[in-house]
Amino acid sequence: MPDALDHELYLAELAHELEKLSLTASQREEMVQEVATMLSDGTPIRSLGSASDLARALESEIDAALPENPELSFDFSGLFSSDARERLWNPEDPRIFVPRVMGAGFDINAGALAVRLGLLHPDDLDAEVVAAIPTWLSTALLAVPAGLAAANALTVVGTLRSGKRLARNVALSGRITPSTSRFGAIPTVALPAAVAGWVIGARGGKRDGIIRAALGISINGAVLGSSLISLLATNGRVKPWVAIASGLLPLATQPIVLVGAARLGRARVARPQKGA
């Protein structure tokens, strides 16, 4: 049947052209299926144009459907949904900024960032690569938020014993706005402890465990940084570079952990090693 053969060849060429574009695997599959349905319903191939032109047209439709100024919304699905947390480590998704998994605003998709920087390919983070990430690394990462929580608690105790108040706000100039109550120490200690418990209590697979660990390291690192500023402050001030570093370093740890783990798993798949 010539028509059926022509359809198969056209769909194969379309799939090949879509792979060149910034689309996820699910988006490509959905597009090919839609075109296949159109052809089976009698749409002539010549009316669709070349496969390359159609692929670009379909990509434009996807881009046009995205809102230019998306409204910020609160979303805490990352606490309970591993699918939501995977937005943080998804190289197949071309978006660098994705809806925040816990809170309001946007998170960085470490997978997309790594693809843009040439550190990963969109299809690198498959089941084989995740399985190849050393077990000792994934286990150690789960313990890091607990270590940061313990260090934070000791820092808070040291700050209060020195007669200082915890920082409520730190300006880029290094000026500190102290808390008006010593009871502010309670949430400062309780939050990292809760985050550490949430990370250690992970019951999903290795991929979700590493994502949880990266989130926990980022959150607890930020709280610890604020507590250290409170302890090290002199006359209500710290050096500006200390204030800036305390804010930027926790943000950087999340993509560093996720991209580093992915690259290590990919390297082990390419060069198999003994041991887990």
Buried (B, 14 or more C-beta within 10 A) or exposed (E): EEEEEEBEEBBEBBBEBBEEBBBBEEBBEBBBEEBBEBBEEEEEBEEBEBBBEBBBEBBEEBEEEEEEEEEEEEBEBBEEBBEBBBBBBBBBBBBBEBBBBBEEEBBBBBBBBBBBEEBBEBEBBEEEBBBBBBEEBBEEBBBBBBBBBBBBBBBBBBBBEEEBBBBBEBEEEBBBEBBEEEEBBEEBBEBBBBBBEBBBEBEEEBBBBBBBBBBBBBBBBBBBBBBBBBBEBEEEBBEBEBBEBBBEBBBEBBBBBBBBBBBBBBEBBEEEEEEE
